[in-house]
């Protein structure tokens, strides 16, 4: 596939590329079944590496998928493989208790990165009348040595379904990042207390969202806000491309998905949502690149800076 998504299972809305396996209602509380439908029921193994010329052994090892012998990455000697089935089975008790429901799951970058998006069965956050934010948890791990097993919080606006990704960004989520070492299975058991922490984190962030929704922003300040987010100095002559991006986001802030609601129109909340929508739907060449960037790369950092800048300017 040309895009970065290798496999995916999803509930309700069909993904942008039209591929993947639809989840049934019963699947949402059954990780083993969803693992199968998401194309993740395969194992990895560590295999030794040798130099091409002399066949001398090197300390690092390759992570190889057993189903097709595909090498997913090169890792150090302390790396301990974590199979997809095991990576998220600690979450099953929350599914059994109906505290959360699986939403999407799949692999990125030819299987080197695995993710599960689960929706907390908690009351959505109401930022303003007509504008709600649902509570999701992003579970992820990698087979290439570049991504620890992580649990992050991801608010998603119901009005437009765009991920405002705080995932992996907050102090709380940093506390529950686990490296691939021999103790990883024991460490997974200690993560279960994060559910209440996650909900508290959402509520704290919701207060910030509501604050932004109460603060008006004019055109001049909106432009200044976007230049700060994109790190364009006031005395710097921006490129044509950068100016086009500023104008594009300004349009999204004014009339993007859900931003025309009377209860939030012309506020710092819509300014921030304009940046989030651009990152989610408009930036770059590929939808799949945007997904990876928004969750794991510079898109997540840019989105976080957009929220922080909005909060500072809103006062």
CORCOR-V231564 format. One record per pair of residues at least 6 apart in sequence whose C-alpha atoms are under 8 Angstrom apart, sorted by the first residue. I is the first residue (numbers start at 1). GAP is how many residues later the second one is. D is the distance in whole Angstrom. If there is no record, write none. Layout:
i->I gap->GAP d->D
i->I gap->GAP d->D
This chain:
i->3 gap->283 d->7
i->3 gap->284 d->8
i->3 gap->285 d->6
i->3 gap->286 d->7
i->4 gap->104 d->5
i->4 gap->105 d->5
i->4 gap->106 d->7
i->4 gap->284 d->5
i->4 gap->285 d->6
i->4 gap->288 d->8
i->5 gap->101 d->7
i->5 gap->102 d->6
i->5 gap->103 d->5
i->5 gap->104 d->6
i->5 gap->105 d->7
i->5 gap->283 d->6
i->6 gap->100 d->7
i->6 gap->101 d->5
i->6 gap->102 d->5
i->6 gap->103 d->7
i->6 gap->104 d->5
i->6 gap->105 d->7
i->7 gap->13 d->6
i->7 gap->31 d->6
i->7 gap->32 d->6
i->7 gap->33 d->8
i->7 gap->99 d->5
i->7 gap->100 d->5
i->7 gap->101 d->7
i->8 gap->11 d->8
i->8 gap->12 d->5
i->8 gap->13 d->7
i->8 gap->29 d->8
i->8 gap->30 d->5
i->8 gap->31 d->7
i->8 gap->96 d->7
i->8 gap->97 d->6
i->8 gap->98 d->4
i->8 gap->99 d->7
i->9 gap->11 d->5
i->9 gap->12 d->5
i->9 gap->13 d->6
i->9 gap->14 d->6
i->9 gap->25 d->7
i->9 gap->28 d->6
i->9 gap->29 d->4
i->9 gap->30 d->8
i->9 gap->95 d->6
i->9 gap->96 d->5
i->9 gap->97 d->6
i->10 gap->10 d->7
i->10 gap->11 d->6
i->10 gap->12 d->5
i->10 gap->13 d->6
i->10 gap->93 d->6
i->10 gap->94 d->4
i->10 gap->95 d->7
i->11 gap->11 d->6
i->11 gap->12 d->5
i->11 gap->13 d->7
i->11 gap->14 d->8
i->11 gap->92 d->5
i->11 gap->93 d->6
i->12 gap->10 d->7
i->12 gap->11 d->8
i->14 gap->8 d->8
i->16 gap->271 d->8
i->20 gap->18 d->8
i->21 gap->16 d->6
i->21 gap->17 d->7
i->23 gap->11 d->7
i->23 gap->14 d->8
i->27 gap->6 d->6
i->27 gap->7 d->6
i->27 gap->75 d->8
i->28 gap->6 d->7
i->28 gap->67 d->8
i->28 gap->73 d->5
i->28 gap->74 d->5
i->28 gap->75 d->7
i->29 gap->63 d->7
i->29 gap->66 d->5
i->29 gap->67 d->6
i->29 gap->69 d->7
i->29 gap->71 d->8
i->29 gap->72 d->6
i->29 gap->73 d->6
i->30 gap->62 d->7
i->30 gap->65 d->7
i->30 gap->66 d->8
i->31 gap->57 d->8
i->31 gap->58 d->7
i->31 gap->61 d->6
i->31 gap->71 d->8
i->32 gap->53 d->7
i->32 gap->57 d->8
i->34 gap->71 d->8
i->35 gap->6 d->6
i->35 gap->49 d->8
i->35 gap->50 d->7
i->35 gap->70 d->8
i->38 gap->67 d->6
i->38 gap->68 d->5
i->39 gap->67 d->7
i->40 gap->44 d->6
i->40 gap->45 d->8
i->40 gap->66 d->7
i->40 gap->67 d->7
i->41 gap->43 d->7
i->41 gap->44 d->7
i->42 gap->23 d->7
i->42 gap->24 d->7
i->42 gap->25 d->6
i->42 gap->41 d->8
i->42 gap->42 d->7
i->43 gap->22 d->6
i->43 gap->23 d->6
i->43 gap->24 d->7
i->43 gap->40 d->6
i->43 gap->41 d->7
i->44 gap->19 d->6
i->44 gap->20 d->5
i->44 gap->21 d->4
i->44 gap->22 d->6
i->44 gap->37 d->7
i->44 gap->38 d->8
i->44 gap->39 d->7
i->44 gap->99 d->8
i->45 gap->18 d->6
i->45 gap->19 d->5
i->45 gap->20 d->6
i->45 gap->21 d->7
i->45 gap->36 d->7
i->46 gap->15 d->6
i->46 gap->16 d->6
i->46 gap->17 d->5
i->46 gap->18 d->6
i->46 gap->35 d->7
i->47 gap->14 d->6
i->47 gap->15 d->5
i->47 gap->16 d->7
i->47 gap->17 d->7
i->48 gap->9 d->7
i->48 gap->10 d->8
i->48 gap->12 d->7
i->48 gap->13 d->5
i->48 gap->14 d->6
i->49 gap->8 d->6
i->49 gap->9 d->6
i->49 gap->10 d->8
i->49 gap->11 d->7
i->49 gap->12 d->5
i->49 gap->13 d->7
i->50 gap->6 d->5
i->50 gap->7 d->4
i->50 gap->8 d->6
i->51 gap->6 d->7
i->51 gap->7 d->7
i->59 gap->17 d->7
i->59 gap->18 d->6
i->60 gap->14 d->7
i->60 gap->15 d->6
i->60 gap->16 d->5
i->60 gap->17 d->6
i->61 gap->13 d->6
i->61 gap->14 d->6
i->61 gap->15 d->6
i->61 gap->16 d->7
i->62 gap->9 d->7
i->62 gap->10 d->7
i->62 gap->11 d->6
i->62 gap->12 d->4
i->62 gap->13 d->6
i->63 gap->8 d->6
i->63 gap->9 d->6
i->63 gap->10 d->5
i->63 gap->11 d->6
i->63 gap->12 d->7
i->63 gap->18 d->8
i->63 gap->80 d->7
i->63 gap->81 d->7
i->64 gap->6 d->5
i->64 gap->7 d->4
i->64 gap->8 d->6
i->64 gap->9 d->8
i->65 gap->6 d->6
i->65 gap->7 d->7
i->72 gap->38 d->7
i->72 gap->39 d->7
i->72 gap->40 d->5
i->72 gap->71 d->6
i->72 gap->72 d->5
i->73 gap->39 d->7
i->73 gap->70 d->7
i->73 gap->71 d->4
i->73 gap->72 d->7
i->74 gap->70 d->6
i->74 gap->71 d->7
i->75 gap->69 d->7
i->75 gap->70 d->5
i->76 gap->69 d->8
i->78 gap->102 d->8
i->78 gap->103 d->6
i->78 gap->104 d->8
i->79 gap->66 d->7
i->79 gap->101 d->5
i->79 gap->102 d->5
i->79 gap->103 d->8
i->80 gap->100 d->5
i->80 gap->101 d->5
i->80 gap->102 d->6
i->81 gap->62 d->7
i->81 gap->99 d->7
i->82 gap->61 d->8
i->82 gap->98 d->7
i->84 gap->30 d->8
i->87 gap->54 d->8
i->87 gap->62 d->8
i->88 gap->51 d->8
i->90 gap->98 d->7
i->90 gap->99 d->7
i->90 gap->102 d->8
i->91 gap->101 d->8
i->94 gap->6 d->6
i->95 gap->6 d->6
i->95 gap->7 d->8
i->98 gap->23 d->7
i->99 gap->21 d->6
i->99 gap->22 d->5
i->99 gap->23 d->8
i->100 gap->18 d->6
i->100 gap->19 d->5
i->100 gap->20 d->4
i->100 gap->21 d->5
i->101 gap->17 d->5
i->101 gap->18 d->5
i->101 gap->19 d->7
i->101 gap->20 d->7
i->102 gap->14 d->7
i->102 gap->15 d->6
i->102 gap->16 d->4
i->102 gap->17 d->6
i->103 gap->13 d->8
i->103 gap->14 d->5
i->103 gap->15 d->5
i->103 gap->16 d->6
i->104 gap->12 d->6
i->104 gap->13 d->5
i->104 gap->14 d->7
i->105 gap->9 d->8
i->105 gap->10 d->6
i->105 gap->11 d->4
i->105 gap->12 d->6
i->106 gap->8 d->6
i->106 gap->9 d->6
i->106 gap->10 d->7
i->107 gap->6 d->6
i->107 gap->7 d->4
i->107 gap->8 d->6
i->108 gap->6 d->6
i->108 gap->7 d->8
i->108 gap->184 d->8
i->111 gap->32 d->8
i->112 gap->30 d->6
i->112 gap->31 d->5
i->112 gap->32 d->5
i->113 gap->27 d->7
i->113 gap->28 d->6
i->113 gap->29 d->4
i->113 gap->30 d->6
i->113 gap->31 d->8
i->113 gap->34 d->8
i->114 gap->26 d->6
i->114 gap->27 d->5
i->114 gap->28 d->6
i->115 gap->23 d->7
i->115 gap->24 d->6
i->115 gap->25 d->4
i->115 gap->26 d->7
i->116 gap->22 d->6
i->116 gap->23 d->5
i->116 gap->24 d->6
i->117 gap->19 d->7
i->117 gap->20 d->6
i->117 gap->21 d->5
i->117 gap->22 d->6
i->118 gap->18 d->6
i->118 gap->19 d->5
i->118 gap->20 d->7
i->118 gap->21 d->8
i->119 gap->15 d->8
i->119 gap->16 d->6
i->119 gap->17 d->4
i->119 gap->18 d->6
i->120 gap->14 d->8
i->120 gap->15 d->6
i->120 gap->16 d->6
i->120 gap->17 d->7
i->121 gap->14 d->8
i->122 gap->13 d->7
i->122 gap->77 d->8
i->123 gap->11 d->8
i->124 gap->8 d->6
i->124 gap->9 d->6
i->124 gap->10 d->5
i->124 gap->11 d->6
i->125 gap->7 d->5
i->125 gap->8 d->5
i->125 gap->9 d->6
i->125 gap->10 d->8
i->125 gap->77 d->8
i->125 gap->78 d->7
i->125 gap->81 d->6
i->126 gap->6 d->4
i->126 gap->7 d->6
i->126 gap->80 d->8
i->127 gap->6 d->7
i->127 gap->79 d->7
i->127 gap->82 d->6
i->127 gap->83 d->5
i->127 gap->86 d->7
i->128 gap->82 d->7
i->128 gap->85 d->7
i->128 gap->135 d->6
i->128 gap->136 d->7
i->129 gap->134 d->6
i->130 gap->29 d->8
i->130 gap->131 d->7
i->130 gap->133 d->8
i->131 gap->26 d->7
i->131 gap->27 d->7
i->131 gap->28 d->6
i->131 gap->127 d->7
i->131 gap->130 d->8
i->132 gap->25 d->6
i->132 gap->26 d->6
i->132 gap->27 d->7
i->133 gap->22 d->6
i->133 gap->23 d->5
i->133 gap->24 d->4
i->133 gap->25 d->6
i->134 gap->21 d->6
i->134 gap->22 d->5
i->134 gap->23 d->6
i->134 gap->24 d->6
i->135 gap->18 d->8
i->135 gap->19 d->7
i->135 gap->20 d->5
i->135 gap->21 d->7
i->135 gap->64 d->8
i->135 gap->67 d->7
i->136 gap->17 d->6
i->136 gap->18 d->5
i->136 gap->19 d->6
i->136 gap->20 d->7
i->137 gap->14 d->7
i->137 gap->15 d->6
i->137 gap->16 d->5
i->137 gap->17 d->6
i->137 gap->30 d->8
i->137 gap->61 d->8
i->138 gap->12 d->8
i->138 gap->13 d->6
i->138 gap->14 d->5
i->138 gap->15 d->6
i->138 gap->16 d->6
i->138 gap->29 d->7
i->139 gap->10 d->8
i->139 gap->11 d->6
i->139 gap->12 d->5
i->139 gap->13 d->7
i->140 gap->8 d->8
i->140 gap->9 d->6
i->140 gap->10 d->5
i->140 gap->11 d->7
i->141 gap->6 d->6
i->141 gap->7 d->6
i->141 gap->8 d->4
i->141 gap->9 d->6
i->142 gap->6 d->6
i->142 gap->7 d->7
i->145 gap->35 d->8
i->148 gap->29 d->6
i->148 gap->30 d->6
i->148 gap->31 d->5
i->148 gap->32 d->6
i->149 gap->28 d->6
i->149 gap->29 d->5
i->149 gap->30 d->6
i->149 gap->31 d->7
i->150 gap->18 d->7
i->150 gap->23 d->8
i->150 gap->26 d->6
i->150 gap->27 d->5
i->150 gap->28 d->6
i->151 gap->16 d->8
i->151 gap->17 d->7
i->151 gap->22 d->6
i->151 gap->25 d->6
i->151 gap->26 d->7
i->152 gap->14 d->7
i->152 gap->15 d->4
i->152 gap->16 d->5
i->152 gap->17 d->7
i->152 gap->18 d->8
i->152 gap->21 d->5
i->153 gap->12 d->7
i->153 gap->13 d->6
i->153 gap->14 d->5
i->153 gap->15 d->7
i->153 gap->20 d->7
i->153 gap->45 d->7
i->153 gap->48 d->8
i->153 gap->49 d->8
i->154 gap->9 d->7
i->154 gap->10 d->7
i->154 gap->11 d->5
i->154 gap->12 d->5
i->154 gap->13 d->5
i->155 gap->8 d->6
i->155 gap->9 d->6
i->155 gap->10 d->6
i->155 gap->11 d->7
i->155 gap->47 d->8
i->156 gap->6 d->6
i->156 gap->7 d->5
i->156 gap->8 d->6
i->156 gap->9 d->8
i->157 gap->6 d->7
i->157 gap->7 d->8
i->159 gap->98 d->7
i->159 gap->99 d->6
i->160 gap->97 d->6
i->160 gap->98 d->6
i->162 gap->114 d->7
i->162 gap->115 d->6
i->162 gap->118 d->6
i->163 gap->113 d->7
i->163 gap->117 d->7
i->164 gap->109 d->8
i->164 gap->112 d->6
i->164 gap->139 d->7
i->165 gap->129 d->7
i->165 gap->130 d->6
i->165 gap->135 d->6
i->165 gap->138 d->7
i->165 gap->139 d->8
i->166 gap->134 d->7
i->166 gap->137 d->8
i->166 gap->138 d->7
i->167 gap->6 d->7
i->167 gap->128 d->6
i->167 gap->133 d->8
i->168 gap->6 d->6
i->168 gap->127 d->8
i->168 gap->128 d->8
i->169 gap->131 d->8
i->169 gap->132 d->8
i->169 gap->135 d->7
i->172 gap->25 d->7
i->172 gap->26 d->8
i->172 gap->29 d->8
i->176 gap->15 d->7
i->176 gap->18 d->8
i->178 gap->6 d->7
i->178 gap->9 d->7
i->178 gap->10 d->8
i->208 gap->103 d->7
i->209 gap->60 d->7
i->210 gap->59 d->8
i->212 gap->55 d->7
i->212 gap->56 d->5
i->212 gap->57 d->5
i->212 gap->98 d->7
i->212 gap->99 d->7
i->212 gap->102 d->7
i->213 gap->51 d->6
i->213 gap->54 d->6
i->213 gap->55 d->6
i->213 gap->56 d->5
i->213 gap->57 d->7
i->214 gap->50 d->8
i->214 gap->53 d->7
i->214 gap->54 d->8
i->215 gap->52 d->5
i->215 gap->53 d->6
i->215 gap->54 d->8
i->215 gap->99 d->6
i->216 gap->50 d->6
i->216 gap->51 d->4
i->216 gap->52 d->6
i->217 gap->49 d->6
i->217 gap->50 d->5
i->217 gap->51 d->6
i->218 gap->48 d->7
i->222 gap->28 d->7
i->222 gap->49 d->7
i->223 gap->23 d->7
i->223 gap->27 d->7
i->225 gap->84 d->7
i->225 gap->85 d->7
i->225 gap->88 d->8
i->226 gap->20 d->6
i->226 gap->23 d->8
i->227 gap->6 d->7
i->227 gap->7 d->8
i->227 gap->19 d->7
i->228 gap->81 d->7
i->229 gap->73 d->7
i->229 gap->76 d->6
i->229 gap->77 d->5
i->229 gap->80 d->7
i->230 gap->72 d->8
i->232 gap->6 d->7
i->249 gap->25 d->5
i->249 gap->26 d->6
i->249 gap->29 d->6
i->250 gap->21 d->8
i->250 gap->24 d->7
i->251 gap->23 d->8
i->252 gap->7 d->8
i->252 gap->21 d->8
i->252 gap->22 d->5
i->252 gap->23 d->8
i->252 gap->25 d->7
i->252 gap->26 d->7
i->253 gap->6 d->6
i->253 gap->13 d->8
i->253 gap->17 d->5
i->253 gap->18 d->5
i->253 gap->19 d->7
i->253 gap->20 d->6
i->253 gap->21 d->4
i->253 gap->22 d->8
i->254 gap->6 d->7
i->254 gap->11 d->7
i->254 gap->12 d->7
i->254 gap->16 d->7
i->254 gap->17 d->8
i->254 gap->20 d->8
i->256 gap->18 d->7
i->256 gap->21 d->8
i->257 gap->20 d->8
i->259 gap->6 d->6
i->259 gap->11 d->6
i->259 gap->14 d->8
i->264 gap->6 d->7
i->268 gap->42 d->6
i->268 gap->46 d->7
i->269 gap->41 d->8
i->271 gap->39 d->8
i->272 gap->34 d->6
i->272 gap->35 d->6
i->272 gap->38 d->7
i->275 gap->28 d->7
i->275 gap->31 d->7
i->276 gap->27 d->6
i->279 gap->11 d->7
i->279 gap->15 d->7
i->279 gap->20 d->7
i->279 gap->24 d->8
i->280 gap->7 d->8
i->280 gap->10 d->6
i->280 gap->11 d->7
i->280 gap->14 d->7
i->281 gap->6 d->7
i->281 gap->9 d->8
i->283 gap->7 d->7
i->284 gap->6 d->7
i->290 gap->9 d->7
i->293 gap->6 d->5
i->293 gap->7 d->6
i->294 gap->6 d->5
i->294 gap->9 d->8
